[in-house]
């Protein structure tokens, strides 16, 4: 198996939880992270979650009409207020 470096930004509390897990299991942070990622992927496969379910979430809008000029003007006005 070839090793690769993975740099990710995670919540500090989650990192501390991971450090604690690694310490309790006498593992380093890298080994614990790899182990937990493998367990997570296995759980996803067993649950029957497909890539389409995760990425799409069936949120695609159908039969939507483009905005009319009045709606565009109202949106611009709202966006100006936020600045």
C-alpha positions as CSV (number, residue, x, y, z in Angstrom):
1,X,0.0,0.0,0.0
2,X,1.3,3.4,-0.9
3,X,0.9,6.2,1.6
4,X,-0.4,9.7,0.8
5,X,-0.6,12.9,2.7
6,X,-4.0,14.3,3.5
7,X,-4.3,17.8,4.8
8,X,-7.8,18.7,6.1
9,X,-9.3,21.5,8.2
10,X,-11.6,20.2,10.9
11,X,-13.2,21.6,14.0
12,X,-10.8,21.8,16.9
13,X,-13.2,19.8,19.2
14,X,-13.2,17.0,16.6
15,X,-9.5,16.9,16.5
16,X,-9.2,16.6,20.2
17,X,-11.7,13.8,20.1
18,X,-9.6,12.1,17.5
19,X,-6.4,12.6,19.6
20,X,-8.1,11.1,22.6
21,X,-9.3,8.1,20.5
22,X,-5.8,7.6,19.2
23,X,-4.3,7.8,22.7
24,X,-6.8,5.4,24.3
25,X,-6.1,2.9,21.5
26,X,-2.3,3.3,21.6
27,X,-2.2,4.6,18.0
28,X,-0.8,7.7,16.4
29,X,-3.1,10.3,14.9
30,X,-2.5,9.1,11.4
31,X,-3.3,5.5,12.1
32,X,-6.4,6.3,14.1
33,X,-7.7,8.7,11.3
34,X,-7.1,6.1,8.6
35,X,-8.8,3.4,10.7
36,X,-11.9,5.6,11.4
37,X,-12.2,6.6,7.8
38,X,-12.2,3.0,6.6
39,X,-14.9,2.1,9.2
40,X,-17.0,5.1,8.0
41,X,-16.7,4.0,4.3
42,X,-17.6,0.5,5.2
43,X,-20.7,1.7,7.1
44,X,-21.8,3.7,4.1
45,X,-21.4,0.7,1.8
46,X,-23.3,-1.5,4.2
47,X,-26.1,1.1,4.5
48,X,-26.5,1.0,0.8
49,X,-25.9,4.7,0.3
50,X,-25.0,5.5,-3.2
51,X,-22.9,8.3,-4.6
52,X,-26.1,9.8,-6.1
53,X,-27.8,9.9,-2.8
54,X,-24.9,11.8,-1.2
55,X,-24.2,14.3,-4.0
56,X,-27.6,14.9,-5.5
57,X,-30.0,14.7,-2.6
58,X,-32.8,15.1,-5.2
59,X,-32.8,18.9,-4.8
60,X,-32.9,19.6,-8.5
61,X,-35.7,22.0,-9.4
62,X,-37.9,21.1,-12.3
63,X,-39.9,23.4,-14.5
64,X,-38.7,26.6,-13.0
65,X,-39.2,29.8,-15.0
66,X,-36.4,32.4,-15.2
67,X,-36.7,35.5,-13.0
68,X,-38.7,38.4,-14.5
69,X,-37.2,41.9,-14.5
70,X,-39.2,42.9,-11.4
71,X,-37.9,40.0,-9.4
72,X,-34.3,40.7,-10.5
73,X,-34.7,44.3,-9.4
74,X,-36.0,43.2,-6.0
75,X,-33.0,40.8,-5.6
76,X,-30.5,43.5,-6.5
77,X,-32.2,45.8,-3.9
78,X,-31.9,43.1,-1.2
79,X,-28.2,42.4,-2.1
80,X,-27.4,46.1,-1.8
81,X,-28.9,46.2,1.7
82,X,-26.5,43.5,2.8
83,X,-23.4,45.5,1.8
